[in-house]
Amino acid sequence: MSSLPGAARSTGAAAVLALIASCSNPNANASVVIATQVSPGTVLVGDSVSVIATVFVSGSKPVSVETNTCGGPFEVVDSRGQVVGPGLATPCLAVSIPIVVEPGGQYALQGYWTGLSHQSSDGKPVYVPPGEYRIRGKVTILERSTPVRGTLVGITLTGAG
């Protein structure tokens, strides 16, 4: 998982400001903003949804972004606001691999979600039912005691046709 190449990067200050205004978390510390992108917006349970969480550093100090995330750099919530994903298909054995993002910089982390909620007691995957869900970027900044979260972006999981 690394910063996005070429066309996927913002090309101007206006684009970055518009993205921050539309996708930022108003409760987050003003120096770090997480923008969340999800594609596609509708998918069959079991197929992959791509989630990109982009960290924008607007403060005067650099931050250390944890790049090795268990499950992905995001969380999924249902209509009741309960976190239902991402589930882990295997135990997480992550080793900390931070990257420093300088003031004015950005860094994108990408993950995928298939609708996996958790594993059953016998180790079989358990998926969420078809329906409406919301995904938000969730990134660990090592200088903070809690993760920084982005705004919620809606997705729809459908059942088999």
GIDA-V783605 format. One line per field, one symbol per residue. ss: DSSP state (H for helix, E for strand, C for the rest). psi: psi as a letter, one per 40 degrees, with the letter a starting at -180 (. if undefined). Layout:
ss = ???
psi = ???
This chain:
ss = CCCCCHHHCCCCHHHHHHHHHHHCCCCCCCCEEEEEEEECCEEECCCCEEEEEEEEECCCCCEEEECCCCCCCEEEECCCCCEEECCCCCCCCCCCCEEEECCCCEEEEEEEECCEEEECCCCCEEECCCEEEEEEEEECECCCCCCEECCCEEEEEECCC
psi = hiiiibdeiieiddddddddddeiheeiheehhhhhhhhiehiihdihhhhhhhhhheaeiiihhheghhdifiihiaeeehheiiihdiihfihhgihhhiheiihhhiiiheehdaiideeiihiiiiahihiiihhhhdeieiihiaihhiihhiih.
